[in-house]
Amino acid sequence: MPHIYGGLMRVRATAAITCTGTLALVLAGCGASGSDPADDREAKPRKSVSAPPAPRTVPVRPASHRISWKGDDGRHPLKLGIASLKRGSKADLSGVDLSGDLADSIPYYLTVTYTNVSKDVISEPDLIDDFSLTGVDGERGERITFMSNGLSSGPDLPSHCESTSPGMMPPGDTAEACVLLMLPAEATPAAISYTSGETSTYSWKVKDTRGVKKNGKGRGSGGVLEFGESASSVWTDAGDREVPVRVTPKNVDAGTASDLSHLSLDADEKKQVPYYVTFEYRNTGERKVLPSMQDTVVLHGTSGRAVPQMTILAIGGSGIEQCPETVPDRMLQPRSTVTKCTVHLLPKGDEPVTVTVQSDAPGAEKRAWRVPDGPGGRG
């Protein structure tokens, strides 16, 4: 399920307080802007039994982004970068009682840099809450917070993420901040993103493609297929009988706002980038089926956004040259193929990571493909 930006955090106003052998972690203001407190998890520390192995560095494509940060005294320009991303191990959290899906999750330590590129002193720029880590399956990392029960004799909490958000920053000064993010053990990280508001996203691609293999079952792939690889699925016919369908992604192409100028869009939609997602569907069964498979296509961005297709109400077709209507739009006969295109809107900077298709048959498995760079990938 999708999550609101972030994961396991030790940032901003994090204080270690030693009192009669008890370590307490006090966290203040760790929720992302607009996030629901229910999205945060609480973990009870317990005594660690052994030292965990050193975390492994995950390579990230170098990039810096200039943003306009809104502080209490107005807006200031800052330059953001990624200092490091490191994959920890379950042993890092051996001193913490985790339950549910978090028990099988892995901590990632994300260290980011802030540089004050303004001419003014900036007071406590805290942006770490708006960073997120997204897996190749399109899901965001998850956030928990440490709470002491007052009975511990001093648990060993992860020490790979000690930096906190900067205080006063003079012009030209650079500081680091760290956030801990949890991904499922089988997941492979795909992208880091910083989201400011609803329409501004800045992304960094993770170089690590460890485990993504053609059968979609490689170590760490989480079942995500390579783009262009066919997958078997099923749809139901008019009698609710299952019909096997082979699904193949063909293109994910970026467009421009002018492509949709003839449509009635709201102010936010006009600021976003249209992506045209094309799939080929082949009926490999013995019964005809309604070719409505495109209704379940979802595009996932670097921020973890899951974006279904746009609903376009237009007489005589959408009028979008880059994503033409299928003609004729008729029942898909046995041993026949149809190509369908859908339109998805993402904020500028929020690049596609994964595309998924969900069958309408009860209990059918969702299919997912990682969207590559370049022509036929992100256009």
N, C-alpha and C positions, 0 to 999 in steps of 0.2 A: 504494500500500500504506500501511497506517496506520503512523504513527511515534509514538514516545514524546515527550512534551511538549517542544517547543522547536525551535530552529533554530540558526543561526550566532550564537555568543555571544562577547561581550567583556565579561565581568562577573566580579565577585568575585575578588580576588587576581590581577587582570590587571596585569602590570608591563611597561613599556617599558624595555628595557635597551640603551643605545647602547655599542658596543664596536668600535673601529676601523672605524666606518662601517657596522656591521651592526646591524639592529634585530631583537630577538627578543621574541616575545610569549609570556609564561609564564602558562598558565591552570591554576588549581587548583580542583578540586571543581565542575566545570561540569555534571556529569551530573545529570539530574533524579532525584528520589527513586525508587528501584526501577528505574531505567533500565539498559539493557544497554550497556556500553561500546562494543559493536559498532554501536550506533545513531549514535555520533558519527562525523563525517567529519573527515579531516585535509586541509588545503590547503597547498600549498607556495607561499610568496610569490615573486613575480617582479617585475621593475621595471615601474612604471606608465608609460604613454606620454602621458597627458593628464589634465587635471583633469576629473572627472565633473560633470554638471549637479547643481544643488541638488535634494535629495529633495523629493517632493511630499507635503504633509500629507493624510492620509486621515482624514476626520471620524469621530469615535467618539461614540456617545451618552453624555452625561455620567452618571456613576453612581459612588457610593462604597460600599464594602463593609467592614463591620466583621468582623474575623476574630479567632480566638484562635490566636496563634502560639506554638509550643512551642520554647522555647530550652533551653539547658543548665541554667538555674536555674528552670525551670517555664514555665507558660503566661502570656502577656501579650496584652492586646488591642491590635490595630493597625487602622488604617483604611487601606484600599488604594484608589487611584485611578489613572486613566490620564492622564498628562501629555500624551502625544502618540503618534501612530503615523504614521510617514513611509515612503513608498515610494521606495526608491532606484532605481538603475539598474545594468545590467551593468557599466557603466564604473567603478562604485565598487569593483569587484573585479578591475579590469584588472591589478592587481599580484599576482594570485593564480591559480595553475593549478588550475582546477576541471575535473572529469571527470564523465562519465555524465550523469544527469539534472540535476545541479547546474550544469552548464555553461549550461543554459537557464533557470536560476532567477533570481529577483529578490530582493535583500535588502530587508527591512522593519525599520525601527528603532523599537522599542517602548520608550518611556520611562514608567516607572511611579513613583508616589509612595507612600511609607510615612509614616504619622503615628502617633507613639506617644501613644495615648490612655489609657495607664495612669498610675499615680502613681509608677512606678519607672523608674530608668534601665535601658534595654535594651541588652544587649551584642550588637552585630553581627547584627541581624536580616537574614538573607539568604533572601529568598523568590523571587528572580528566576528561579531554576531551574524553578520550578513554574508559570511563565506560558507560555502557548502561543497561537499564532495559527492559526485554522482558515479554510480557504477555503470558497467556496460549494459546492464539491463534497464537503465533509465531511472533507477530508484536512488533517492538521496540517502546520505548517511543519516544516522539517528542520534539524537542528543539525550544524554542523561546527566544528572548532577550527583555529586558525592555529598552525602549527609552523614554526620557522625552520630552514633547512638550513645556516645558518652561512656561506653563500656570497653572500648578497644584499648589494647596496651600499646598501640602505635603501629597501625598497618602500613605496609610499604605500598603507597600509591604510585602510579606511573611518574617517573622523573624525567621523561624525555620532552616535556612540554612546559618548561619552567617560565618562559618569558611571558610577560603580561602586556596589555595595551599601554602605549606610551602616555606620559603625563604632558607637561609643557614642552612644546616643540618649536625651537627657533627656526627661522628660514634656513633651508638647506639641510636640516637635521633629518636623520633616518633612524627609525626604531623598528623593533620586531615584536610580533605578537603571535601566540600559538593557540590553536584550538585542537581538541581531540574529537575525532569523528569515528563513528562505528559503522562498519559495513559487514554484511554476512560473510562468513568464512569462505564461501564458494564464490563470492563476487570479485570481479576485477575492476579497479578504479578506472574511470574513463576521462573525467574532467573535473576541474575545480572552477567554481564560479563565485563572483561577487555580485550581489543584486542590490541595487539602490532604487527603492521605489518599485513600482509595478512594471515599468517599461524600459529600465536601463539594466543591462547585464554585461559583465565583463568576464571573459573565459580564458582558461589555460588548459590545453589538452595534455593529458597524461600520456607519455610515450609508451608506458608499460602495457603491452598487449599479451602478457603471459597467459598461456592457456587457451587462447581463442583459436580453435581448430575447426576444420571444415565440417566435422560432424556435430559441432555445437556442444560437445561434451568434454572439451578440454579442461584441464585443471584451472579453476578460477573463472571459467567463462560463464557459469551460471546458466548454461543451456542456450546462450546467445549465438546465433549463426553468423557466418560471414555473409556480407552483402552479395546478392546474386545467387546464393545457394537456395535450392528448392526445398520446400518442406511439405510433408503430407498433413492434411487436415481433413475435416468433414464439415459439411453444411447439411441443413435439412430441407427436404422438398415440401410440396404442398400437403403431403400426408404425414409430415413429421418423421419421415424416414431418412436415415443418414445417407448422404451421398459423398463419396471421397473426392476431395479436391486437392490438386497440387498447387501450391502458392509460391510465386517467385517474385522478389522485388527487382525492379528494373532501374528506377532512377529516383533520386531525391534532389531536385534542382531548386536553387534559390531564384526568386523573382525580385521584382521591385514594386514599390507602392503604386506606381503608375499603371501596373498591370490590372489593378482593381479599381481604377479611377471611375469606371462606369457603375460601380456598385455603391450602395448606401452603407457607408461604414461610420462607426462612431470615432471620436477623437483619438482614443487609444489604439484602435485598430489601424488607423491611418499611419501611425508611427511604427507599426510592426512590419516584419519582413514576411512575405508569402513564400511558402515552400510547396513545391508540387511533387507529390509522392505517387509513383506509378508502380502498380503491381500487375502481374499476369496470373490469371486463374485458369486452371485446366480441369475440366470435369473428367475424372478418370473412372467414374462409375457407370451404371447402366440406366440411370434415371435423370431426367432433366431437372434443373434447379434454377431458382430465380437468382440472377447475377447481382446480388446486393452485398457482396463480400466487402466492398470498400467502406461500408458503413461502420465497420469495426476497426478501421485503421487508426492508430494513434502514433503521433510523433513525439519523442521525448527529447528535451533540450538539455544542454550542459547544466542548467540550473536545477534539473529534476522536474521541470514542468512536463506534464502529460497533456498534449494538445490533440483533441479529436479533430475531424475534418470540419471545415466551415460549412454552415448551412447556407446555401446560395439559392434564393428564390428568384428565378428569372425565366420568363417565357421564351421558349425557343433555344434554351441552353444557357450556360453561364456566361458565354461571351469571352471567356479567358482562353486566349490562343495557346498559351503554354500548357493548359490542362483541358483539352477538348473533351466534350461529352462522347460517350461510347455510342456509336450509331451502327446498326440498329440496336436499341436496348430491348432485348428479347430474352426468352428463356435460354439458359446455357444447356445445350444438348450434350448427350454422352460423347466423349472423345473430342469435345470442342473446347476452344480457348477464347477467353475474353480479356482485354486489357482495360484496366480502370485507373483513373487518376483522381486524387483528392487534393484539396488545398488546406494548408495548415498555417496559422500565423504564430510567429515567435518574436519576442522583443529583439531589437537590435543587439547583437553581441551574444545572444543565447543560441548557440549553434546546435543543430541536430546531432544526437548521439546514437539513438536507437529508434527503430520503428517496429511496432508490434501489430499483430492481427489476431483477433479473438473470434473463434468460430461461434456460430449461434447454437451449436449442438450442446445440450447439457453435459457438463463434465469434460468438455474438450479442452485440451491444453492450449494455452496462449503461445503463439510463435513470435520470436523476436530476432531481429537482425541488427548488427552494429553498422551504423552509417559511416562509410569511409570518407576521407578527404578527396577533393578533386572532382573531375567530370564524372557524372553519374552518381556521385556521392552527395556532396553539398553544393554542387553547381558552381 
